[in-house]
Amino acid sequence: MVIIRILMIEDDKTLAESLAYSLRQQQYTVDICYEGDDGLRWWEKGIYDLVLLDRMLPRLDGLTLLAIVRSRGIVTPVLMMTALGSLEQVVEGLDSGADDYIVQPFATEELL
């Protein structure tokens, strides 16, 4: 069995725990960080297959965090999850290095 490790960087603790529960039910391994600077430290460990990244984070926002890791050559796939869903914001997220962009609220099945 292949183990897929996911790092979720999301400051909404209720949402993060709910999504992590659903992902773990599907046999994913999930670590959660609630602040951007913590997320950066975890992400740099290089052990994740996917990062679920919120845009609006305390201490270090998602776009800045993504720019930092991309500038360091870290190519982990990123799914940006955020309530910011205008066309401009989606394009900005993708241009910043996200591989995909999902607007909240979304159904858990859409994420899976």
C-alpha positions as CSV (number, residue, x, y, z in Angstrom):
1,M,0.0,0.0,0.0
2,V,1.3,3.4,-1.0
3,I,1.1,6.0,1.8
4,I,0.3,9.5,0.6
5,R,1.4,12.3,3.0
6,I,-0.5,15.5,3.0
7,L,0.4,18.8,4.7
8,M,-2.7,21.0,5.3
9,I,-1.9,24.6,6.2
10,E,-5.3,26.0,7.3
11,D,-6.0,28.4,10.1
12,D,-9.7,27.4,10.5
13,K,-9.3,24.6,13.0
14,T,-12.8,23.2,12.6
15,L,-12.4,23.0,8.8
16,A,-8.9,21.6,9.1
17,E,-9.9,18.9,11.5
18,S,-13.0,18.0,9.5
19,L,-11.1,17.7,6.2
20,A,-8.2,15.8,7.9
21,Y,-10.8,13.3,9.3
22,S,-12.2,12.7,5.8
23,L,-8.8,12.4,4.3
24,R,-7.7,9.9,6.9
25,Q,-10.8,7.8,6.3
26,Q,-9.5,7.5,2.7
27,Q,-6.1,6.3,4.1
28,Y,-4.2,9.5,3.6
29,T,-1.7,10.6,6.2
30,V,-2.4,14.2,7.2
31,D,-0.4,16.7,9.2
32,I,-2.0,20.1,10.0
33,C,-0.4,23.5,10.6
34,Y,-2.5,26.5,11.5
35,E,-0.1,29.3,10.7
36,G,2.0,30.1,7.7
37,D,5.4,30.2,9.4
38,D,4.8,26.8,11.0
39,G,3.7,25.5,7.6
40,L,6.9,26.6,6.0
41,R,9.0,24.7,8.6
42,W,7.0,21.5,8.1
43,W,6.9,21.9,4.3
44,E,10.7,22.2,4.1
45,K,11.1,18.7,5.6
46,G,10.4,17.5,2.1
47,I,8.2,14.5,3.2
48,Y,4.9,15.5,1.7
49,D,3.2,14.4,-1.5
50,L,0.7,17.2,-1.5
51,V,0.1,20.5,0.3
52,L,-3.4,21.9,0.9
53,L,-2.8,25.6,1.3
54,D,-5.1,28.4,2.5
55,R,-4.4,31.9,1.2
56,M,-5.3,33.8,4.3
57,L,-3.1,32.6,7.1
58,P,-1.7,34.3,10.2
59,R,2.0,35.2,10.4
60,L,2.7,34.3,6.7
61,D,0.0,34.4,4.1
62,G,-0.4,31.5,1.6
63,L,0.8,33.4,-1.5
64,T,4.0,34.5,0.2
65,L,4.5,31.1,1.6
66,L,4.1,29.5,-1.8
67,A,6.5,32.0,-3.4
68,I,9.1,31.2,-0.7
69,V,9.0,27.4,-1.2
70,R,8.9,27.7,-5.0
71,S,11.9,30.1,-4.9
72,R,13.7,27.4,-3.0
73,G,13.1,24.8,-5.7
74,I,10.4,22.9,-3.7
75,V,8.0,21.4,-6.3
76,T,5.5,19.6,-4.1
77,P,2.1,19.8,-5.7
78,V,-0.2,22.5,-4.1
79,L,-3.9,22.7,-4.0
80,M,-4.9,26.2,-2.8
81,M,-8.1,26.2,-0.8
82,T,-9.6,29.5,0.0
83,A,-12.8,31.6,0.1
84,L,-11.1,34.1,-2.2
85,G,-12.7,33.0,-5.5
86,S,-12.8,35.9,-8.0
87,L,-11.2,35.2,-11.4
88,E,-8.3,37.5,-10.5
89,Q,-7.7,35.7,-7.2
90,V,-7.7,32.3,-8.9
91,V,-5.3,33.4,-11.6
92,E,-3.1,35.0,-9.0
93,G,-3.0,31.8,-7.0
94,L,-2.2,29.7,-10.0
95,D,0.4,32.2,-11.2
96,S,2.1,32.1,-7.8
97,G,2.7,28.4,-8.2
98,A,-0.4,26.5,-7.1
99,D,-1.2,23.5,-9.2
100,D,-4.9,23.8,-8.6
101,Y,-7.3,26.1,-6.8
102,I,-10.5,25.2,-5.0
103,V,-12.9,27.8,-3.6
104,Q,-14.5,27.4,-0.2
105,P,-17.1,26.3,0.6
106,F,-16.7,23.1,-1.3
107,A,-18.0,19.6,-0.8
108,T,-15.5,17.1,0.7
109,E,-16.2,14.9,-2.3
110,E,-14.9,17.6,-4.6
111,L,-11.6,17.7,-2.6
112,L,-11.3,13.9,-2.6
